[in-house]
Amino acid sequence: MAINSGSAMGDGAPLAVDASSFALDLSGKRSRALSERVVGAVLWACGALSLLTTVGIILILLQQAFVFFSQVPLTDFMFGTTWTALFRTPLYGVLPLVGGTLMITVVAMAVAIPLGLMSAIYLSEYAATRVRDVLKPALEILAGIPTIVYGFFAVTFIRPELLKPIFPGIGPFSALAAGIAVGFMTIPLVASLSEDAMRAACADHRAVGNPAGELLQFRLPCRQHKGAPRGDSARRRLEHERLEVTPPEARMDDVGL
């Protein structure tokens, strides 16, 4: 950039000035680097906070466990058959808690696994795209309901309305009612995971698994895949699926070429 400085210098000689000294940095590199450092510091602080929280929880549990077992013998805790922590003479046998937990788990599995798998099969194999787009998010929303809601549902509806007419002598704190409520709570998780696994299986894996169903005289009546024969017998359908997943070299060996 040249500026005429004759009026100031008196000789009319041009004065050379570097234009780069007046240029503005509009690339945003400085602000971007600063923002990246700030975001990195925030993420590091979040990770450190979660780690410190976990370490604090473990330390508090160890401290309280040391205090507890300094007053209660370990053998009484591990092999005791009575849990009366709030009584005047407290007993801390953990076996009733373990037994109740296992009982509720078995009942919940008996409720959640069949209903969840059947829901997943419907969503994966039968439901139309629009129906699946509505039901799948609904299942995800059901999985976020607080557990206290299911407990209230078990106390106020499952036990008095469903189980009381069948078992008149059922108590107010029923493991069967709790297991059914936990099973209903687990159905969305089982259905969602199973549906994702079924939809992730490719056509070749499905075709390879079909002979096992033919051998056991069981075959899931899925929707007909594109290209599969219609109205054929089970043997011809199985042969069609076998040829789809068999390499050409193996086919030549089968016919003796």
TORDREN-90370 format. One record per residue (C-alpha): residue in one letter; x, z, y. Coordinates in steps of 0.1 Angstrom, whole numbers. Layout:
BEGIN
   code    east      up   north
      A       X       Z       Y
...
***
This chain:
BEGIN
   code    east      up   north
      M       0       0       0
      A      15     -11      33
      I       5       5      67
      N      15     -11     101
      S      32      16     121
      G      44      -5     150
      S      25      15     176
      A      42      47     164
      M      77      33     157
      G      78       6     184
      D      94     -20     162
      G      63     -32     143
      A      80     -26     109
      P      55     -19      81
      L      58      15      65
      A      54      16      27
      V      32      44      13
      D      26      50     -24
      A     -11      47     -32
      S      -7      68     -63
      S      -2      99     -42
      F     -38      95     -29
      A     -54      87     -63
      L     -79     111     -78
      D     -78     121    -115
      L    -114     112    -127
      S    -106     112    -164
      G    -117     148    -169
      K     -88     157    -192
      R     -81     190    -175
      S    -117     201    -176
      R    -121     189    -211
      A     -90     208    -223
      L    -102     239    -205
      S    -137     237    -221
      E    -121     232    -255
      R    -100     263    -251
      V    -130     283    -240
      V    -151     271    -270
      G    -122     277    -294
      A    -119     313    -280
      V    -156     319    -284
      L    -157     306    -320
      W    -126     327    -328
      A    -143     358    -313
      C    -175     351    -334
      G    -154     347    -366
      A    -134     379    -358
      L    -166     398    -351
      S    -182     388    -384
      L    -150     397    -403
      L    -147     431    -385
      T    -184     438    -392
      T    -179     431    -429
      V    -148     453    -430
      G    -166     481    -412
      I    -195     480    -436
      I    -171     482    -466
      L    -152     511    -450
      I    -184     530    -443
      L    -197     524    -478
      L    -164     537    -493
      Q    -165     567    -471
      Q    -201     576    -480
      A    -194     569    -517
      F    -164     593    -516
      V    -186     620    -500
      F    -214     614    -525
      F    -192     615    -556
      S    -174     646    -544
      Q    -208     664    -548
      V    -224     645    -577
      P    -204     638    -609
      L    -199     602    -618
      T    -212     606    -653
      D    -245     622    -640
      F    -249     592    -617
      M    -242     565    -643
      F    -261     580    -672
      G    -287     601    -657
      T    -323     593    -664
      T    -340     610    -634
      W    -339     600    -598
      T    -353     628    -575
      A    -332     624    -544
      L    -358     640    -521
      F    -368     669    -543
      R    -357     705    -537
      T    -333     702    -567
      P    -322     666    -564
      L    -311     645    -593
      Y    -292     612    -589
      G    -295     593    -622
      V    -292     556    -615
      L    -307     543    -648
      P    -344     544    -636
      L    -334     523    -606
      V    -315     498    -627
      G    -344     496    -652
      G    -370     491    -625
      T    -349     464    -609
      L    -345     445    -641
      M    -382     448    -649
      I    -392     434    -615
      T    -366     406    -619
      V    -380     396    -653
      V    -416     395    -639
      A    -404     376    -608
      M    -386     350    -630
      A    -417     346    -652
      V    -437     338    -620
      A    -412     318    -599
      I    -395     296    -625
      P    -425     278    -640
      L    -444     274    -606
      G    -412     265    -588
      L    -402     239    -613
      M    -436     223    -615
      S    -437     221    -577
      A    -403     205    -577
      I    -413     180    -603
      Y    -444     170    -583
      L    -424     167    -551
      S    -397     147    -567
      E    -416     124    -591
      Y    -452     122    -580
      A    -458     130    -544
      A    -459     102    -519
      T    -434     101    -491
      R    -458     114    -464
      V    -470     142    -487
      R    -434     152    -495
      D    -425     151    -458
      V    -452     177    -451
      L    -449     199    -482
      K    -411     202    -482
      P    -408     217    -447
      A    -438     240    -455
      L    -418     254    -485
      E    -388     259    -462
      I    -410     278    -438
      L    -424     300    -466
      A    -389     309    -476
      G    -384     325    -442
      I    -413     350    -444
      P    -399     386    -442
      T    -399     406    -474
      I    -419     434    -459
      V    -449     410    -456
      Y    -447     403    -494
      G    -445     441    -500
      F    -476     447    -479
      F    -494     418    -497
      A    -485     434    -531
      V    -498     469    -520
      T    -530     457    -503
      F    -541     427    -524
      I    -522     421    -556
      R    -525     456    -570
      P    -561     465    -560
      E    -577     431    -561
      L    -559     413    -590
      L    -544     440    -613
      K    -568     469    -609
      P    -597     451    -626
      I    -575     441    -655
      F    -555     474    -658
      P    -578     502    -645
      G    -551     529    -649
      I    -525     511    -628
      G    -507     534    -603
      P    -501     528    -566
      F    -465     519    -571
      S    -467     492    -598
      A    -436     473    -610
      L    -459     444    -621
      A    -474     440    -586
      A    -439     442    -571
      G    -426     416    -596
      I    -455     392    -588
      A    -448     395    -551
      V    -411     389    -555
      G    -419     359    -577
      F    -441     344    -550
      M    -413     351    -525
      T    -388     332    -547
      I    -410     302    -555
      P    -400     283    -523
      L    -363     288    -531
      V    -367     276    -567
      A    -388     246    -557
      S    -366     235    -529
      L    -333     237    -549
      S    -348     221    -580
      E    -364     193    -559
      D    -330     186    -542
      A    -313     185    -576
      M    -339     162    -591
      R    -337     137    -562
      A    -299     138    -563
      A    -298     126    -599
      C    -291      89    -599
      A    -310      64    -621
      D    -281      61    -646
      H    -282      99    -653
      R    -320      98    -657
      A    -317      70    -682
      V    -289      88    -701
      G    -311     119    -704
      N    -342     100    -716
      P    -330      97    -753
      A    -330     135    -755
      G    -367     136    -745
      E    -375     108    -771
      L    -357     128    -798
      L    -376     160    -790
      Q    -409     140    -787
      F    -412     150    -750
      R    -410     127    -721
      L    -417     136    -685
      P    -444     110    -673
      C    -425     101    -641
      R    -435      73    -619
      Q    -424      39    -632
      H    -391      29    -617
      K    -387      -6    -604
      G    -376     -31    -630
      A    -386     -10    -660
      P    -410     -27    -686
      R    -446     -18    -684
      G    -469     -15    -715
      D    -440     -14    -739
      S    -435      10    -768
      A    -412      39    -765
      R    -385      22    -786
      R    -384      -9    -764
      R    -385      12    -732
      L    -356      33    -746
      E    -336       1    -754
      H    -342     -12    -720
      E    -328      20    -704
      R    -299      20    -728
      L    -290     -16    -718
      E    -292      -7    -681
      V    -264      19    -685
      T    -243       2    -712
      P    -213     -18    -701
      P    -212     -55    -710
      E    -182     -49    -734
      A    -202     -23    -754
      R    -232     -47    -756
      M    -209     -74    -771
      D    -196     -49    -796
      D    -232     -40    -806
      V    -240     -76    -814
      G    -208     -82    -833
      L    -190    -105    -807
***
